[in-house]
């Protein structure tokens, strides 16, 4: 696992650096009247990603050097690649559907489907984890904000 830990840590570190260098400065906005700048919390999260991604990368690199492993391999386990990729495809398809259908109508089914596909079999857990976020979003948007967008 050191090779996958190395690449995972490198990707997390790279995403944190990308967030610090481009996303947060370009899209966090500026609010001169705020007590806390809009970029503070995302910057803290990005720094946490950089630090812990760097720790994971360096520790995996040390284990790989000790075990005399290479960074790349020609052996690709396509079943493992498919197992890693399918949740991203599922979420992308769900986001595409939610572009056309309101999130409160399909969000619960989307979350429940992901839980079932990931192996959850306790019905009460599936019901709670899929209904709670959508229900709270509905309460927030309709009753608390008095905006009928849902």
C-alpha positions as CSV (number, residue, x, y, z in Angstrom):
1,X,0.0,0.0,0.0
2,X,2.9,2.5,0.2
3,X,2.6,3.2,-3.5
4,X,-1.1,4.1,-3.3
5,X,-0.5,6.1,-0.1
6,X,2.2,8.0,-1.9
7,X,0.1,8.9,-4.9
8,X,-3.0,9.7,-2.7
9,X,-0.9,12.0,-0.5
10,X,0.6,13.7,-3.5
11,X,-2.9,14.3,-5.0
12,X,-4.2,15.7,-1.7
13,X,-1.2,18.0,-1.4
14,X,-1.5,19.1,-5.0
15,X,-5.2,19.9,-4.5
16,X,-4.4,21.9,-1.4
17,X,-1.7,23.9,-3.2
18,X,-4.1,24.5,-6.1
19,X,-6.8,25.7,-3.7
20,X,-4.3,28.1,-1.9
21,X,-2.8,29.4,-5.1
22,X,-5.8,29.7,-7.4
23,X,-9.3,28.7,-6.1
24,X,-9.4,30.5,-2.8
25,X,-7.8,33.8,-4.0
26,X,-9.9,33.8,-7.2
27,X,-13.3,32.7,-5.9
28,X,-13.5,33.2,-2.1
29,X,-14.6,36.9,-2.6
30,X,-14.0,39.9,-0.4
31,X,-16.3,41.3,2.3
32,X,-14.8,44.4,3.9
33,X,-17.7,44.5,6.5
34,X,-17.2,40.9,7.7
35,X,-15.6,40.1,11.0
36,X,-14.0,37.1,9.4
37,X,-12.7,37.2,5.8
38,X,-14.5,34.7,3.5
39,X,-11.2,33.1,2.6
40,X,-10.1,32.2,6.2
41,X,-11.9,28.9,6.6
42,X,-11.1,27.5,3.1
43,X,-7.5,28.6,3.6
44,X,-7.3,26.7,6.9
45,X,-8.7,23.6,5.3
46,X,-6.3,23.9,2.4
47,X,-3.3,24.2,4.7
48,X,-4.5,21.1,6.6
49,X,-4.7,19.3,3.3
50,X,-1.2,20.4,2.3
51,X,0.3,19.4,5.7
52,X,-1.3,16.0,6.1
53,X,-1.0,15.2,2.4
54,X,2.7,16.0,2.7
55,X,3.0,13.8,5.8
56,X,1.3,10.9,4.0
57,X,3.5,11.4,0.9
58,X,6.7,11.5,2.8
59,X,6.0,8.6,5.1
60,X,4.9,6.4,2.1
61,X,8.0,7.5,0.2
62,X,10.1,6.4,3.1
63,X,8.4,3.0,3.3
64,X,8.8,2.6,-0.5
65,X,12.5,3.4,-0.3
66,X,12.9,0.9,2.6
67,X,11.1,-1.8,0.6
68,X,12.9,-0.9,-2.6
69,X,9.7,-0.3,-4.5
70,X,9.3,1.9,-7.6
71,X,6.9,4.8,-7.8
72,X,5.3,3.4,-10.9
73,X,4.4,-0.1,-12.0
74,X,3.3,-1.7,-15.3
75,X,0.9,-4.0,-13.5
76,X,-2.6,-2.4,-13.4
77,X,-5.4,-4.0,-11.5
78,X,-8.3,-2.9,-13.6
79,X,-10.8,-4.3,-11.1
80,X,-9.3,-2.1,-8.4
81,X,-9.4,0.9,-10.8
82,X,-13.1,0.2,-11.5
83,X,-13.8,0.0,-7.8
84,X,-12.1,3.3,-7.2
85,X,-13.8,5.1,-10.2
86,X,-17.5,4.0,-9.9
87,X,-18.4,6.3,-6.9
88,X,-17.2,9.3,-9.0
89,X,-19.3,8.2,-11.9
90,X,-22.3,7.7,-9.7
91,X,-21.9,11.2,-8.1
92,X,-21.3,12.8,-11.5
93,X,-24.5,11.2,-12.8
94,X,-26.4,12.3,-9.7
95,X,-25.2,15.9,-10.1
96,X,-26.2,15.8,-13.8
97,X,-29.7,14.6,-12.8
98,X,-30.0,17.3,-10.1
99,X,-29.3,19.9,-12.7
100,X,-32.8,19.2,-14.1
101,X,-34.7,17.9,-11.1
102,X,-34.9,19.6,-7.7
103,X,-32.5,18.2,-5.1
104,X,-35.2,17.6,-2.5
105,X,-37.0,15.3,-4.9
106,X,-34.1,13.0,-5.8
107,X,-31.4,13.8,-3.2
108,X,-32.7,11.2,-0.7
109,X,-32.9,8.5,-3.3
110,X,-29.5,9.4,-4.5
111,X,-27.9,9.1,-1.0
112,X,-29.8,5.9,-0.3
113,X,-28.6,4.3,-3.5
114,X,-25.0,5.2,-2.7
115,X,-25.3,3.7,0.7
116,X,-26.8,0.5,-0.7
117,X,-24.1,0.2,-3.3
118,X,-21.4,0.7,-0.7
119,X,-22.8,-2.2,1.3
120,X,-25.1,-0.7,3.9
121,X,-27.9,-3.1,4.8
122,X,-29.5,-1.6,7.9
123,X,-32.7,0.0,6.7
124,X,-33.0,2.5,9.5
125,X,-29.5,3.7,8.8
126,X,-30.2,4.1,5.1
127,X,-33.5,6.0,5.9
128,X,-31.9,8.3,8.4
129,X,-28.8,9.1,6.4
130,X,-30.7,9.8,3.2
131,X,-33.7,11.6,4.6
132,X,-32.0,13.8,7.2
133,X,-29.8,16.0,4.9
134,X,-32.6,16.5,2.4
135,X,-35.2,17.2,5.1
136,X,-32.9,19.7,6.8
137,X,-32.2,21.4,3.5
138,X,-35.9,21.7,2.9
139,X,-36.5,23.2,6.3
140,X,-33.6,25.6,5.9
141,X,-34.6,26.8,2.5
142,X,-38.3,27.0,2.8
143,X,-39.1,27.8,6.5
144,X,-36.0,29.4,7.9
145,X,-35.0,31.5,4.9
146,X,-38.5,32.1,3.6
147,X,-37.4,31.5,0.1
148,X,-39.6,29.1,-1.9
149,X,-36.9,27.7,-4.1
150,X,-37.5,24.0,-3.4
